[in-house]
């Protein structure tokens, strides 16, 4: 057991292990379950090059991020690797680059093939490990077998998306098709079968997601307490990022958005360096990664610690829209079916609460619906097929989705005899775990009501 532990420590940057589960058993179970859904062999490609290789000067500070499907099935976070699954024999074969001690002198320990060594098998749990140089000969041997036997399917699988052109997965598909064509075999995508399992989180991944929520909550509360001391978006975002990083595994879930005032009307604003102005709101979209799961949270807070009446009204509309949407989140429906609910609610609330009640006016920066209200969360912060965002997928218990209604535009209304106006962006985002009967808001402890936010930003006496 001690020797196995040392292996994991040596390869800590290239094999992703969970503190909540026996990682090798988890990855083996995933591969086994996928093979049960396939009728022919399947090829997965990890990322083919390390970040910064085309621009060498960035390599020293750009972290390796693996193809999520390959990482989900192997835990291997290293470039240049392949996985072949053959359901007819229940065989799994990992192809890795040859061991390169000189490279390791510069960048640290790497998984690599050494004749006669079982070190990679011990780390990954995959018994059959071969050098990458043998990949296509092996694939051709499987293709030859399929072509020779009438009972074997006349196709193989690769992991790629029909709607995505030119990425490394599509290049894998094209290379595989070229190899299979002489044998009369076609190539199919296993994307659908893969996501059937991947979108449903195992218990240990739910624990990782909840741990990410807690780290995010603590960092956010810490930020709120010091809110009045931040002068720029950079001050605030750097403080928040540090709070999340030191409580997580070291990685953010995505680059933090910290958008003050009118900047909040840019949905993916990442400039994060302009002054914060008293009287304006600042929109924050932030999260941290723990294990292979993430938190994805949005909160909008007043720079000076106090919402004005227009801001509070609009904020409450967005908050209520999220609660209205959550009533419809349950197993058996798709995100596409319920996606318009919060936007219809917001439009009606603007009319009744702002226009009629406060002689208000508004001009939105979009036509009724600025963005999707939900996306899946898993190995990727935006999980699912990138071409469709998997919006047609029927929700099942164990899936994790975002809930993020927003409001962006120019607004005005009369409050206590005075007209208040502003260009305002508001987004409030929680993460919902689908249960047997509905959903559970695993972000519920992260402050978001007007009263709680103002209380937490109030100076200590």
Order of alpha helices (4+ residues) and beta strands (2+ residues): alpha-alpha-beta-alpha-beta-beta-alpha-alpha-beta-alpha-beta-alpha-beta-alpha-alpha-alpha-beta-beta-beta-beta-beta-alpha-alpha-alpha-beta-beta-beta-beta-beta-beta-alpha
